[in-house]
Amino acid sequence: MNCHICDKPTASFQHEKTDITYYYCEACQYIFKSPEYYQDLSTQKERYNLHENDENDTGYQAYFQRFIDFILPLVNQPKTALDFGCGRSSLLASLLTKEGIACDYYDPIYHPDTLEEKKKYELIVSTEVFEHLHQPREVFESLLERLEEGGYLAIQTQFHPNDVEAFKKWYYHQDPTHIVFFTAQTFRVLCKKYGVEVIADNGKNMVLMRKALHSQSLQV
C-alpha cells in the first residue's frame, strides 16, 4: 500500500495485542492504520461526546495557551484566523480573539455550517484534528486554499516516536479515532510537495508553516 502523503511504498507491521495492521512510510515517516479501522463521523461523535472539555477550566485554557504561545511570536500579527476542527468548544477561537485576531471556527460534527465558501484567512489553526483524518493530504491542500498568500498554518498533533517497537507502546494510537500519525518530517515532506515553508516545530506536537507569497507550481 502506498503512502497517503508522498505516494511512496510503505511497509506493514502488526500490533500483537490488538492485531491492528499499520503501514509505515520510511520516506516521510507517516504511519496509518489499516483502512478497515477508520470510523465514520457518527461513530467518532459518540467518543467525542465523552470528552469533558470545560471552557472555564484553567487547565483546558492553559492547554490552548501553550499552542498560542508557540505560534504567535512567529507569525506576522495576523488579523483573521480560522480554527479548523474545533470540536464542541470555541475556546481557542475566543483566546485568539482576545489577542486581537478575528477568529472563525469550524467543525464537521459540531459546527458544520460556519464556513464561508470563498473566505480566506491570514492564519489557520488545527489542534488534535489531523490524527483523525482519512485523507490528510487532501485536507492540507484544502486548508492552503483558504489561506491568504503569505498566510500561516499551525497544526498540533502528537508526533510519533519513529520506532516501531516504541510506537507499539505509545499511548496515542490507542484511541480508536486516531488513525494516522505524523512526525515533523512528515509535514516537511508535505510542505515541499505544495511549495510551503516550514517555519518551526517544537519537536513534540506542534508545527508552523507558511504559504508562499506567490503561487508556485505543485511538486506532485
C-alpha positions as protocol buffer text, in pm:
chain_id: "A"
residue {
  index: 1
  type: MET
  ca { x: 0 y: 0 z: 0 }
}
residue {
  index: 2
  type: ASN
  ca { x: 134 y: 343 z: -90 }
}
residue {
  index: 3
  type: CYS
  ca { x: 174 y: 637 z: 147 }
}
residue {
  index: 4
  type: HIS
  ca { x: -112 y: 888 z: 167 }
}
residue {
  index: 5
  type: ILE
  ca { x: 137 y: 1172 z: 197 }
}
residue {
  index: 6
  type: CYS
  ca { x: 417 y: 1109 z: -55 }
}
residue {
  index: 7
  type: ASP
  ca { x: 285 y: 811 z: -256 }
}
residue {
  index: 8
  type: LYS
  ca { x: 595 y: 601 z: -178 }
}
residue {
  index: 9
  type: PRO
  ca { x: 558 y: 229 z: -93 }
}
residue {
  index: 10
  type: THR
  ca { x: 502 y: 151 z: 274 }
}
residue {
  index: 11
  type: ALA
  ca { x: 598 y: -139 z: 499 }
}
residue {
  index: 12
  type: SER
  ca { x: 338 y: -301 z: 721 }
}
residue {
  index: 13
  type: PHE
  ca { x: 361 y: -416 z: 1081 }
}
residue {
  index: 14
  type: GLN
  ca { x: 109 y: -560 z: 1325 }
}
residue {
  index: 15
  type: HIS
  ca { x: 42 y: -474 z: 1685 }
}
residue {
  index: 16
  type: GLU
  ca { x: 49 y: -805 z: 1867 }
}
residue {
  index: 17
  type: LYS
  ca { x: -200 y: -707 z: 2138 }
}
residue {
  index: 18
  type: THR
  ca { x: -468 y: -560 z: 1911 }
}
residue {
  index: 19
  type: ASP
  ca { x: -398 y: -736 z: 1579 }
}
residue {
  index: 20
  type: ILE
  ca { x: -428 y: -398 z: 1410 }
}
residue {
  index: 21
  type: THR
  ca { x: -213 y: -361 z: 1098 }
}
residue {
  index: 22
  type: TYR
  ca { x: -24 y: -36 z: 1050 }
}
residue {
  index: 23
  type: TYR
  ca { x: 158 y: 96 z: 746 }
}
residue {
  index: 24
  type: TYR
  ca { x: 482 y: 293 z: 779 }
}
residue {
  index: 25
  type: CYS
  ca { x: 645 y: 514 z: 517 }
}
residue {
  index: 26
  type: GLU
  ca { x: 1019 y: 538 z: 567 }
}
residue {
  index: 27
  type: ALA
  ca { x: 1044 y: 831 z: 324 }
}
residue {
  index: 28
  type: CYS
  ca { x: 821 y: 1072 z: 517 }
}
residue {
  index: 29
  type: GLN
  ca { x: 770 y: 885 z: 849 }
}
residue {
  index: 30
  type: TYR
  ca { x: 391 y: 873 z: 810 }
}
residue {
  index: 31
  type: ILE
  ca { x: 208 y: 587 z: 981 }
}
residue {
  index: 32
  type: PHE
  ca { x: -154 y: 490 z: 926 }
}
residue {
  index: 33
  type: LYS
  ca { x: -386 y: 219 z: 1049 }
}
residue {
  index: 34
  type: SER
  ca { x: -531 y: -28 z: 803 }
}
residue {
  index: 35
  type: PRO
  ca { x: -835 y: 148 z: 649 }
}
residue {
  index: 36
  type: GLU
  ca { x: -1070 y: -116 z: 790 }
}
residue {
  index: 37
  type: TYR
  ca { x: -1027 y: 57 z: 1126 }
}
residue {
  index: 38
  type: TYR
  ca { x: -1133 y: 402 z: 1001 }
}
residue {
  index: 39
  type: GLN
  ca { x: -1451 y: 533 z: 1160 }
}
residue {
  index: 40
  type: ASP
  ca { x: -1730 y: 743 z: 1015 }
}
residue {
  index: 41
  type: LEU
  ca { x: -1829 y: 1076 z: 1172 }
}
residue {
  index: 42
  type: SER
  ca { x: -2126 y: 939 z: 1366 }
}
residue {
  index: 43
  type: THR
  ca { x: -1908 y: 674 z: 1533 }
}
residue {
  index: 44
  type: GLN
  ca { x: -1641 y: 931 z: 1610 }
}
residue {
  index: 45
  type: LYS
  ca { x: -1901 y: 1165 z: 1759 }
}
residue {
  index: 46
  type: GLU
  ca { x: -2001 y: 903 z: 2015 }
}
residue {
  index: 47
  type: ARG
  ca { x: -1647 y: 909 z: 2153 }
}
residue {
  index: 48
  type: TYR
  ca { x: -1607 y: 1288 z: 2127 }
}
residue {
  index: 49
  type: ASN
  ca { x: -1925 y: 1332 z: 2331 }
}
residue {
  index: 50
  type: LEU
  ca { x: -1746 y: 1162 z: 2621 }
}
residue {
  index: 51
  type: HIS
  ca { x: -1485 y: 1439 z: 2633 }
}
residue {
  index: 52
  type: GLU
  ca { x: -1537 y: 1676 z: 2922 }
}
residue {
  index: 53
  type: ASN
  ca { x: -1380 y: 1996 z: 2796 }
}
residue {
  index: 54
  type: ASP
  ca { x: -1493 y: 2284 z: 3014 }
}
residue {
  index: 55
  type: GLU
  ca { x: -1403 y: 2624 z: 2868 }
}
residue {
  index: 56
  type: ASN
  ca { x: -1382 y: 2766 z: 3222 }
}
residue {
  index: 57
  type: ASP
  ca { x: -1129 y: 2503 z: 3331 }
}
residue {
  index: 58
  type: THR
  ca { x: -789 y: 2665 z: 3380 }
}
residue {
  index: 59
  type: GLY
  ca { x: -605 y: 2351 z: 3267 }
}
residue {
  index: 60
  type: TYR
  ca { x: -802 y: 2341 z: 2942 }
}
residue {
  index: 61
  type: GLN
  ca { x: -730 y: 2710 z: 2885 }
}
residue {
  index: 62
  type: ALA
  ca { x: -359 y: 2654 z: 2953 }
}
residue {
  index: 63
  type: TYR
  ca { x: -355 y: 2369 z: 2702 }
}
residue {
  index: 64
  type: PHE
  ca { x: -456 y: 2605 z: 2422 }
}
residue {
  index: 65
  type: GLN
  ca { x: -244 y: 2889 z: 2558 }
}
residue {
  index: 66
  type: ARG
  ca { x: 70 y: 2679 z: 2513 }
}
residue {
  index: 67
  type: PHE
  ca { x: -21 y: 2640 z: 2146 }
}
residue {
  index: 68
  type: ILE
  ca { x: -84 y: 3013 z: 2109 }
}
residue {
  index: 69
  type: ASP
  ca { x: 241 y: 3098 z: 2286 }
}
residue {
  index: 70
  type: PHE
  ca { x: 429 y: 2879 z: 2037 }
}
residue {
  index: 71
  type: ILE
  ca { x: 280 y: 3025 z: 1719 }
}
residue {
  index: 72
  type: LEU
  ca { x: 206 y: 3393 z: 1783 }
}
residue {
  index: 73
  type: PRO
  ca { x: 568 y: 3510 z: 1826 }
}
residue {
  index: 74
  type: LEU
  ca { x: 644 y: 3354 z: 1485 }
}
residue {
  index: 75
  type: VAL
  ca { x: 360 y: 3497 z: 1278 }
}
residue {
  index: 76
  type: ASN
  ca { x: 327 y: 3848 z: 1145 }
}
residue {
  index: 77
  type: GLN
  ca { x: 36 y: 3987 z: 1351 }
}
residue {
  index: 78
  type: PRO
  ca { x: -247 y: 3821 z: 1157 }
}
residue {
  index: 79
  type: LYS
  ca { x: -585 y: 3992 z: 1170 }
}
residue {
  index: 80
  type: THR
  ca { x: -800 y: 3696 z: 1066 }
}
residue {
  index: 81
  type: ALA
  ca { x: -792 y: 3329 z: 1165 }
}
residue {
  index: 82
  type: LEU
  ca { x: -984 y: 3005 z: 1139 }
}
residue {
  index: 83
  type: ASP
  ca { x: -990 y: 2726 z: 1396 }
}
residue {
  index: 84
  type: PHE
  ca { x: -1040 y: 2417 z: 1179 }
}
residue {
  index: 85
  type: GLY
  ca { x: -1185 y: 2116 z: 1361 }
}
residue {
  index: 86
  type: CYS
  ca { x: -1256 y: 2297 z: 1686 }
}
residue {
  index: 87
  type: GLY
  ca { x: -1486 y: 2032 z: 1834 }
}
residue {
  index: 88
  type: ARG
  ca { x: -1774 y: 2143 z: 2054 }
}
residue {
  index: 89
  type: SER
  ca { x: -1572 y: 2423 z: 2209 }
}
residue {
  index: 90
  type: SER
  ca { x: -1485 y: 2757 z: 2054 }
}
residue {
  index: 91
  type: LEU
  ca { x: -1233 y: 2831 z: 2330 }
}
residue {
  index: 92
  type: LEU
  ca { x: -928 y: 2855 z: 2104 }
}
residue {
  index: 93
  type: ALA
  ca { x: -1111 y: 3099 z: 1877 }
}
residue {
  index: 94
  type: SER
  ca { x: -1203 y: 3307 z: 2182 }
}
residue {
  index: 95
  type: LEU
  ca { x: -843 y: 3314 z: 2306 }
}
residue {
  index: 96
  type: LEU
  ca { x: -719 y: 3425 z: 1963 }
}
residue {
  index: 97
  type: THR
  ca { x: -987 y: 3693 z: 1953 }
}
residue {
  index: 98
  type: LYS
  ca { x: -853 y: 3825 z: 2284 }
}
residue {
  index: 99
  type: GLU
  ca { x: -516 y: 3855 z: 2109 }
}
residue {
  index: 100
  type: GLY
  ca { x: -675 y: 4089 z: 1854 }
}
residue {
  index: 101
  type: ILE
  ca { x: -730 y: 3824 z: 1586 }
}
residue {
  index: 102
  type: ALA
  ca { x: -1082 y: 3785 z: 1449 }
}
residue {
  index: 103
  type: CYS
  ca { x: -1121 y: 3407 z: 1455 }
}
residue {
  index: 104
  type: ASP
  ca { x: -1391 y: 3194 z: 1293 }
}
residue {
  index: 105
  type: TYR
  ca { x: -1432 y: 2829 z: 1385 }
}
residue {
  index: 106
  type: TYR
  ca { x: -1549 y: 2515 z: 1206 }
}
residue {
  index: 107
  type: ASP
  ca { x: -1605 y: 2152 z: 1292 }
}
residue {
  index: 108
  type: PRO
  ca { x: -1763 y: 1891 z: 1061 }
}
residue {
  index: 109
  type: ILE
  ca { x: -1955 y: 1736 z: 1353 }
}
residue {
  index: 110
  type: TYR
  ca { x: -2044 y: 2021 z: 1589 }
}
residue {
  index: 111
  type: HIS
  ca { x: -2024 y: 2334 z: 1373 }
}
residue {
  index: 112
  type: PRO
  ca { x: -2067 y: 2216 z: 1012 }
}
residue {
  index: 113
  type: ASP
  ca { x: -2228 y: 2531 z: 871 }
}
residue {
  index: 114
  type: THR
  ca { x: -1991 y: 2807 z: 982 }
}
residue {
  index: 115
  type: LEU
  ca { x: -1757 y: 2831 z: 681 }
}
residue {
  index: 116
  type: GLU
  ca { x: -1794 y: 3094 z: 413 }
}
residue {
  index: 117
  type: GLU
  ca { x: -1708 y: 2929 z: 83 }
}
residue {
  index: 118
  type: LYS
  ca { x: -1457 y: 3179 z: -54 }
}
residue {
  index: 119
  type: LYS
  ca { x: -1334 y: 3347 z: 264 }
}
residue {
  index: 120
  type: LYS
  ca { x: -958 y: 3336 z: 319 }
}
residue {
  index: 121
  type: TYR
  ca { x: -753 y: 3379 z: 634 }
}
residue {
  index: 122
  type: GLU
  ca { x: -412 y: 3501 z: 741 }
}
residue {
  index: 123
  type: LEU
  ca { x: -385 y: 3220 z: 998 }
}
residue {
  index: 124
  type: ILE
  ca { x: -543 y: 2875 z: 1019 }
}
residue {
  index: 125
  type: VAL
  ca { x: -501 y: 2665 z: 1332 }
}
residue {
  index: 126
  type: SER
  ca { x: -592 y: 2300 z: 1379 }
}
residue {
  index: 127
  type: THR
  ca { x: -535 y: 2125 z: 1712 }
}
residue {
  index: 128
  type: GLU
  ca { x: -574 y: 1749 z: 1763 }
}
residue {
  index: 129
  type: VAL
  ca { x: -751 y: 1708 z: 1427 }
}
residue {
  index: 130
  type: PHE
  ca { x: -507 y: 1561 z: 1176 }
}
residue {
  index: 131
  type: GLU
  ca { x: -475 y: 1228 z: 1356 }
}
residue {
  index: 132
  type: HIS
  ca { x: -845 y: 1168 z: 1278 }
}
residue {
  index: 133
  type: LEU
  ca { x: -834 y: 1240 z: 904 }
}
residue {
  index: 134
  type: HIS
  ca { x: -897 y: 973 z: 644 }
}
residue {
  index: 135
  type: GLN
  ca { x: -729 y: 1185 z: 375 }
}
residue {
  index: 136
  type: PRO
  ca { x: -486 y: 1426 z: 548 }
}
residue {
  index: 137
  type: ARG
  ca { x: -312 y: 1539 z: 228 }
}
residue {
  index: 138
  type: GLU
  ca { x: -641 y: 1645 z: 71 }
}
residue {
  index: 139
  type: VAL
  ca { x: -741 y: 1835 z: 386 }
}
residue {
  index: 140
  type: PHE
  ca { x: -398 y: 2000 z: 398 }
}
residue {
  index: 141
  type: GLU
  ca { x: -442 y: 2116 z: 40 }
}
residue {
  index: 142
  type: SER
  ca { x: -793 y: 2249 z: 111 }
}
residue {
  index: 143
  type: LEU
  ca { x: -662 y: 2450 z: 406 }
}
residue {
  index: 144
  type: LEU
  ca { x: -391 y: 2602 z: 189 }
}
residue {
  index: 145
  type: GLU
  ca { x: -664 y: 2715 z: -50 }
}
residue {
  index: 146
  type: ARG
  ca { x: -827 y: 2903 z: 240 }
}
residue {
  index: 147
  type: LEU
  ca { x: -502 y: 3079 z: 332 }
}
residue {
  index: 148
  type: GLU
  ca { x: -403 y: 3420 z: 205 }
}
residue {
  index: 149
  type: GLU
  ca { x: -67 y: 3429 z: 27 }
}
residue {
  index: 150
  type: GLY
  ca { x: 195 y: 3451 z: 298 }
}
residue {
  index: 151
  type: GLY
  ca { x: -57 y: 3315 z: 550 }
}
residue {
  index: 152
  type: TYR
  ca { x: 27 y: 3067 z: 825 }
}
residue {
  index: 153
  type: LEU
  ca { x: -98 y: 2717 z: 901 }
}
residue {
  index: 154
  type: ALA
  ca { x: -38 y: 2587 z: 1254 }
}
residue {
  index: 155
  type: ILE
  ca { x: -109 y: 2223 z: 1338 }
}
residue {
  index: 156
  type: GLN
  ca { x: -96 y: 2037 z: 1666 }
}
residue {
  index: 157
  type: THR
  ca { x: -89 y: 1656 z: 1669 }
}
residue {
  index: 158
  type: GLN
  ca { x: 135 y: 1425 z: 1871 }
}
residue {
  index: 159
  type: PHE
  ca { x: 449 y: 1326 z: 1677 }
}
residue {
  index: 160
  type: HIS
  ca { x: 510 y: 952 z: 1691 }
}
residue {
  index: 161
  type: PRO
  ca { x: 849 y: 818 z: 1811 }
}
residue {
  index: 162
  type: ASN
  ca { x: 951 y: 689 z: 1464 }
}
residue {
  index: 163
  type: ASP
  ca { x: 1043 y: 349 z: 1601 }
}
residue {
  index: 164
  type: VAL
  ca { x: 811 y: 53 z: 1551 }
}
residue {
  index: 165
  type: GLU
  ca { x: 859 y: -103 z: 1894 }
}
residue {
  index: 166
  type: ALA
  ca { x: 831 y: 233 z: 2069 }
}
residue {
  index: 167
  type: PHE
  ca { x: 524 y: 311 z: 1859 }
}
residue {
  index: 168
  type: LYS
  ca { x: 351 y: -7 z: 1977 }
}
residue {
  index: 169
  type: LYS
  ca { x: 392 y: 111 z: 2338 }
}
residue {
  index: 170
  type: TRP
  ca { x: 284 y: 467 z: 2258 }
}
residue {
  index: 171
  type: TYR
  ca { x: -47 y: 577 z: 2410 }
}
residue {
  index: 172
  type: TYR
  ca { x: -168 y: 793 z: 2123 }
}
residue {
  index: 173
  type: HIS
  ca { x: -272 y: 522 z: 1877 }
}
residue {
  index: 174
  type: GLN
  ca { x: -486 y: 350 z: 2141 }
}
residue {
  index: 175
  type: ASP
  ca { x: -767 y: 597 z: 2079 }
}
residue {
  index: 176
  type: PRO
  ca { x: -975 y: 423 z: 1808 }
}
residue {
  index: 177
  type: THR
  ca { x: -1047 y: 757 z: 1641 }
}
residue {
  index: 178
  type: HIS
  ca { x: -673 y: 820 z: 1596 }
}
residue {
  index: 179
  type: ILE
  ca { x: -592 y: 655 z: 1264 }
}
residue {
  index: 180
  type: VAL
  ca { x: -299 y: 847 z: 1110 }
}
residue {
  index: 181
  type: PHE
  ca { x: 26 y: 962 z: 1271 }
}
residue {
  index: 182
  type: PHE
  ca { x: 295 y: 1213 z: 1184 }
}
residue {
  index: 183
  type: THR
  ca { x: 636 y: 1349 z: 1273 }
}
residue {
  index: 184
  type: ALA
  ca { x: 778 y: 1690 z: 1188 }
}
residue {
  index: 185
  type: GLN
  ca { x: 945 y: 1520 z: 890 }
}
residue {
  index: 186
  type: THR
  ca { x: 605 y: 1417 z: 754 }
}
residue {
  index: 187
  type: PHE
  ca { x: 500 y: 1780 z: 746 }
}
residue {
  index: 188
  type: ARG
  ca { x: 828 y: 1886 z: 587 }
}
residue {
  index: 189
  type: VAL
  ca { x: 769 y: 1639 z: 303 }
}
residue {
  index: 190
  type: LEU
  ca { x: 411 y: 1755 z: 268 }
}
residue {
  index: 191
  type: CYS
  ca { x: 517 y: 2119 z: 261 }
}
residue {
  index: 192
  type: LYS
  ca { x: 777 y: 2054 z: -8 }
}
residue {
  index: 193
  type: LYS
  ca { x: 510 y: 1896 z: -224 }
}
residue {
  index: 194
  type: TYR
  ca { x: 298 y: 2212 z: -206 }
}
residue {
  index: 195
  type: GLY
  ca { x: 568 y: 2478 z: -202 }
}
residue {
  index: 196
  type: VAL
  ca { x: 506 y: 2565 z: 162 }
}
residue {
  index: 197
  type: GLU
  ca { x: 772 y: 2679 z: 409 }
}
residue {
  index: 198
  type: VAL
  ca { x: 813 y: 2514 z: 748 }
}
residue {
  index: 199
  type: ILE
  ca { x: 872 y: 2796 z: 994 }
}
residue {
  index: 200
  type: ALA
  ca { x: 921 y: 2593 z: 1311 }
}
residue {
  index: 201
  type: ASP
  ca { x: 825 y: 2281 z: 1504 }
}
residue {
  index: 202
  type: ASN
  ca { x: 860 y: 2208 z: 1874 }
}
residue {
  index: 203
  type: GLY
  ca { x: 981 y: 1850 z: 1822 }
}
residue {
  index: 204
  type: LYS
  ca { x: 680 y: 1711 z: 2007 }
}
residue {
  index: 205
  type: ASN
  ca { x: 341 y: 1804 z: 1870 }
}
residue {
  index: 206
  type: MET
  ca { x: 335 y: 2146 z: 1701 }
}
residue {
  index: 207
  type: VAL
  ca { x: 438 y: 2268 z: 1357 }
}
residue {
  index: 208
  type: LEU
  ca { x: 401 y: 2609 z: 1194 }
}
residue {
  index: 209
  type: MET
  ca { x: 404 y: 2653 z: 817 }
}
residue {
  index: 210
  type: ARG
  ca { x: 376 y: 2946 z: 579 }
}
residue {
  index: 211
  type: LYS
  ca { x: 214 y: 2960 z: 238 }
}
residue {
  index: 212
  type: ALA
  ca { x: 429 y: 3110 z: -38 }
}
residue {
  index: 213
  type: LEU
  ca { x: 377 y: 3478 z: -117 }
}
residue {
  index: 214
  type: HIS
  ca { x: 338 y: 3397 z: -484 }
}
residue {
  index: 215
  type: SER
  ca { x: 173 y: 3097 z: -643 }
}
residue {
  index: 216
  type: GLN
  ca { x: 413 y: 2815 z: -721 }
}
residue {
  index: 217
  type: SER
  ca { x: 363 y: 2504 z: -929 }
}
residue {
  index: 218
  type: LEU
  ca { x: 298 y: 2193 z: -722 }
}
residue {
  index: 219
  type: GLN
  ca { x: 574 y: 1935 z: -700 }
}
residue {
  index: 220
  type: VAL
  ca { x: 344 y: 1634 z: -722 }
}
